[in-house]
Structures are given as structure tokens and as C-alpha cells.
């Protein structure tokens, strides 16, 4: 996991523990004050929300305790490795795309964070600038050319 991804998970955990958890506890107490719990929709909704929050807290604590943080700004390489920021050109359309190859827990393709487990990332690993990569997609084989590789925090 990158340091940025680790920090985002820490921030989410902090938010859940310090803001969301106290809010749901208060919502449960307020709903309880309304009386009969068997037909109290607010109470049941708050209890459900509490279960979701507690499960996510446990999940994040587990991920953070097992995470191996890699400082990609200290990597210097001519080939693509975990943490690389790559620009690739779709050879068929000429479209330039920019991605950082990250761990699955921090992946967000819409924001340019490509999980290392994705088919395109797997094909990019070990490639250098100007290398051509062929990736099987549901619409057939796509060909990309690696334009640039850099290592820095995004």
C-alpha cells in the first residue's frame, strides 16, 4: 500500500470512530426514548447503521495492522513497479491515460488509481518507456504504449 492510501484508510477509521460512531449512539438513544422498540423504525435503522459502522471499523483496523507501506517517492526505476505513475497511450484511439499502480484497498480507477491486481497493471509491471503492452478486454485485445514512468506520491 502507498503511504497516501494508508493515510486515507487511517482518516476513514478516525472519522468512523470519532464522528460516525458517536452520532449513531446518540441516534439510538433518541430512538429509544420514543418508546416501543418493536415498531420503532428509527431505532432499527440506527442499530443497522451501527452494525455497518462497527464492521467497517473492524475491517479497517485489520487492513491497517497488516499493511505494508511502501514509500514510492524513494523508488527509482526504469521499469514499472508497484507505486509507479504511468502514462499510456491507447494505440487504437490515441487517448492518453495516467494511472498510479496501487494496492487493491486504495484502488479508484476513476481517479487514476489502478489496482495492481487488474489485468492492465499485471501487463504493465516490468515494462519500460516505449514498450508496447497488449491487454485482453471484453471487447478484444487492446494495445497500449508506455509513454512515461515516474515514482512520486500522487
C-alpha positions as a LaTeX table, in Angstrom:
\begin{tabular}{lrrr}
\hline
Residue & $x$ (\AA) & $y$ (\AA) & $z$ (\AA) \\
\hline
Unk1 & 0.00 & 0.00 & 0.00 \\
Unk2 & 1.23 & 3.51 & $-0.70$ \\
Unk3 & 1.66 & 5.99 & 2.14 \\
Unk4 & $-1.17$ & 8.07 & 0.66 \\
Unk5 & $-3.51$ & 5.05 & 0.62 \\
Unk6 & $-2.56$ & 4.18 & 4.20 \\
Unk7 & $-3.29$ & 7.73 & 5.33 \\
Unk8 & $-6.72$ & 7.69 & 3.63 \\
Unk9 & $-7.66$ & 4.49 & 5.45 \\
Unk10 & $-6.45$ & 6.00 & 8.74 \\
Unk11 & $-8.59$ & 9.09 & 8.12 \\
Unk12 & $-11.65$ & 6.98 & 7.34 \\
Unk13 & $-11.10$ & 4.98 & 10.55 \\
Unk14 & $-10.68$ & 8.15 & 12.60 \\
Unk15 & $-13.90$ & 9.58 & 11.10 \\
Unk16 & $-15.84$ & 6.39 & 11.88 \\
Unk17 & $-14.61$ & 6.24 & 15.47 \\
Unk18 & $-14.78$ & 9.94 & 16.35 \\
Unk19 & $-17.79$ & 11.18 & 14.36 \\
Unk20 & $-19.97$ & 8.42 & 12.92 \\
Unk21 & $-19.92$ & 6.09 & 15.94 \\
Unk22 & $-20.93$ & 8.79 & 18.48 \\
Unk23 & $-23.66$ & 10.06 & 16.11 \\
Unk24 & $-25.22$ & 6.62 & 15.75 \\
Unk25 & $-25.07$ & 6.03 & 19.52 \\
Unk26 & $-26.94$ & 9.29 & 20.00 \\
Unk27 & $-29.49$ & 8.32 & 17.33 \\
Unk28 & $-30.09$ & 5.00 & 19.10 \\
Unk29 & $-30.60$ & 6.77 & 22.44 \\
Unk30 & $-33.03$ & 9.26 & 20.85 \\
Unk31 & $-34.99$ & 6.49 & 19.16 \\
Unk32 & $-35.13$ & 4.51 & 22.39 \\
Unk33 & $-36.70$ & 7.49 & 24.12 \\
Unk34 & $-39.62$ & 7.31 & 21.68 \\
Unk35 & $-40.93$ & 4.18 & 23.36 \\
Unk36 & $-41.93$ & 0.80 & 21.91 \\
Unk37 & $-38.81$ & $-0.56$ & 20.17 \\
Unk38 & $-40.62$ & $-3.35$ & 18.29 \\
Unk39 & $-42.22$ & $-0.87$ & 15.88 \\
Unk40 & $-39.62$ & 1.88 & 16.07 \\
Unk41 & $-38.17$ & 2.27 & 12.56 \\
Unk42 & $-35.68$ & 4.94 & 13.68 \\
Unk43 & $-34.28$ & 2.61 & 16.30 \\
Unk44 & $-33.88$ & $-0.31$ & 13.90 \\
Unk45 & $-32.31$ & 1.90 & 11.22 \\
Unk46 & $-29.82$ & 3.30 & 13.75 \\
Unk47 & $-28.96$ & $-0.20$ & 15.01 \\
Unk48 & $-28.40$ & $-1.37$ & 11.43 \\
Unk49 & $-26.17$ & 1.65 & 10.80 \\
Unk50 & $-24.26$ & 0.87 & 14.00 \\
Unk51 & $-23.60$ & $-2.67$ & 12.77 \\
Unk52 & $-22.29$ & $-1.36$ & 9.43 \\
Unk53 & $-20.01$ & 1.16 & 11.17 \\
Unk54 & $-18.62$ & $-1.42$ & 13.61 \\
Unk55 & $-17.96$ & $-3.90$ & 10.80 \\
Unk56 & $-16.12$ & $-1.26$ & 8.75 \\
Unk57 & $-14.06$ & $-0.22$ & 11.79 \\
Unk58 & $-13.01$ & $-3.85$ & 12.33 \\
Unk59 & $-12.19$ & $-4.23$ & 8.63 \\
Unk60 & $-10.07$ & $-1.06$ & 8.55 \\
Unk61 & $-8.23$ & $-1.95$ & 11.76 \\
Unk62 & $-7.38$ & $-5.34$ & 10.27 \\
Unk63 & $-6.16$ & $-3.86$ & 6.98 \\
Unk64 & $-4.09$ & $-1.20$ & 8.70 \\
Unk65 & $-2.50$ & $-3.69$ & 11.09 \\
Unk66 & $-1.39$ & $-5.91$ & 8.18 \\
Unk67 & $-0.49$ & $-3.17$ & 5.71 \\
Unk68 & 3.00 & $-2.92$ & 4.29 \\
Unk69 & 3.53 & 0.74 & 3.40 \\
Unk70 & 5.85 & 1.48 & 0.51 \\
Unk71 & 7.22 & 4.99 & 0.07 \\
Unk72 & 7.09 & 5.24 & $-3.71$ \\
Unk73 & 8.95 & 8.56 & $-3.70$ \\
Unk74 & 12.09 & 6.60 & $-2.77$ \\
Unk75 & 11.79 & 4.19 & $-5.68$ \\
Unk76 & 13.96 & 4.92 & $-8.68$ \\
Unk77 & 13.49 & 2.56 & $-11.57$ \\
Unk78 & 13.35 & 2.49 & $-15.33$ \\
Unk79 & 10.61 & $-0.11$ & $-15.32$ \\
Unk80 & 7.09 & $-0.17$ & $-13.95$ \\
Unk81 & 6.71 & $-1.49$ & $-10.40$ \\
Unk82 & 4.19 & $-1.05$ & $-7.61$ \\
Unk83 & 3.60 & 2.65 & $-6.99$ \\
Unk84 & 4.63 & 3.77 & $-10.47$ \\
Unk85 & 2.74 & 6.61 & $-12.10$ \\
Unk86 & 2.45 & 5.70 & $-15.75$ \\
Unk87 & 1.14 & 7.43 & $-18.81$ \\
Unk88 & $-0.04$ & 5.08 & $-21.53$ \\
Unk89 & $-1.39$ & 5.75 & $-24.98$ \\
Unk90 & $-4.18$ & 3.62 & $-26.42$ \\
Unk91 & $-2.69$ & 2.78 & $-29.82$ \\
Unk92 & $-6.15$ & 2.44 & $-31.42$ \\
Unk93 & $-7.67$ & 5.71 & $-30.21$ \\
Unk94 & $-4.61$ & 7.82 & $-29.37$ \\
Unk95 & $-6.09$ & 8.57 & $-25.92$ \\
Unk96 & $-3.51$ & 9.25 & $-23.21$ \\
Unk97 & $-4.31$ & 7.88 & $-19.75$ \\
Unk98 & $-2.45$ & 8.40 & $-16.48$ \\
Unk99 & $-2.53$ & 5.85 & $-13.66$ \\
Unk100 & $-0.73$ & 5.04 & $-10.46$ \\
Unk101 & $-0.41$ & 1.35 & $-9.71$ \\
Unk102 & $-1.58$ & 0.86 & $-6.13$ \\
Unk103 & $-2.84$ & $-1.81$ & $-3.74$ \\
Unk104 & $-6.36$ & $-3.15$ & $-4.07$ \\
Unk105 & $-7.54$ & $-1.38$ & $-0.90$ \\
Unk106 & $-6.71$ & 2.05 & $-2.31$ \\
Unk107 & $-7.75$ & 1.47 & $-5.93$ \\
Unk108 & $-10.03$ & 4.01 & $-7.60$ \\
Unk109 & $-9.81$ & 3.72 & $-11.38$ \\
Unk110 & $-11.96$ & 6.82 & $-11.98$ \\
Unk111 & $-9.32$ & 8.82 & $-10.10$ \\
Unk112 & $-6.36$ & 7.16 & $-11.78$ \\
Unk113 & $-5.54$ & 4.64 & $-9.04$ \\
Unk114 & $-5.18$ & 1.28 & $-10.78$ \\
Unk115 & $-5.15$ & $-1.86$ & $-8.61$ \\
Unk116 & $-2.03$ & $-3.98$ & $-9.05$ \\
Unk117 & $-4.31$ & $-7.00$ & $-9.46$ \\
Unk118 & $-6.03$ & $-5.59$ & $-12.57$ \\
Unk119 & $-5.24$ & $-7.17$ & $-15.96$ \\
Unk120 & $-3.69$ & $-3.98$ & $-17.35$ \\
Unk121 & $-1.50$ & $-3.42$ & $-14.26$ \\
Unk122 & $-0.29$ & $-7.01$ & $-14.42$ \\
Unk123 & 0.71 & $-6.48$ & $-18.06$ \\
Unk124 & 2.43 & $-3.14$ & $-17.26$ \\
Unk125 & 4.62 & $-4.46$ & $-14.43$ \\
Unk126 & 8.21 & $-4.75$ & $-15.63$ \\
Unk127 & 7.68 & $-2.69$ & $-18.78$ \\
Unk128 & 9.77 & 0.38 & $-19.70$ \\
Unk129 & 9.03 & 3.59 & $-21.58$ \\
Unk130 & 8.07 & 2.98 & $-25.23$ \\
Unk131 & 7.23 & $-0.68$ & $-24.55$ \\
Unk132 & 4.02 & $-1.97$ & $-26.10$ \\
Unk133 & 1.50 & $-3.83$ & $-23.95$ \\
Unk134 & $-1.37$ & $-5.98$ & $-25.18$ \\
Unk135 & $-4.29$ & $-6.41$ & $-22.80$ \\
Unk136 & $-7.23$ & $-8.78$ & $-23.25$ \\
Unk137 & $-10.50$ & $-6.92$ & $-22.66$ \\
Unk138 & $-14.14$ & $-7.96$ & $-23.08$ \\
Unk139 & $-14.06$ & $-6.07$ & $-26.40$ \\
Unk140 & $-10.93$ & $-7.80$ & $-27.66$ \\
Unk141 & $-7.21$ & $-7.14$ & $-27.38$ \\
Unk142 & $-6.19$ & $-3.50$ & $-26.73$ \\
Unk143 & $-2.70$ & $-2.26$ & $-27.43$ \\
Unk144 & $-1.05$ & 0.44 & $-25.32$ \\
Unk145 & 2.33 & 2.16 & $-25.50$ \\
Unk146 & 4.04 & 3.20 & $-22.27$ \\
Unk147 & 4.78 & 6.93 & $-22.61$ \\
Unk148 & 6.23 & 7.85 & $-19.19$ \\
Unk149 & 7.07 & 6.26 & $-15.84$ \\
Unk150 & 7.68 & 8.18 & $-12.64$ \\
Unk151 & 7.77 & 7.49 & $-8.93$ \\
Unk152 & 6.31 & 10.14 & $-6.63$ \\
Unk153 & 3.35 & 10.42 & $-4.31$ \\
Unk154 & 0.16 & 11.49 & $-6.07$ \\
\hline
\end{tabular}
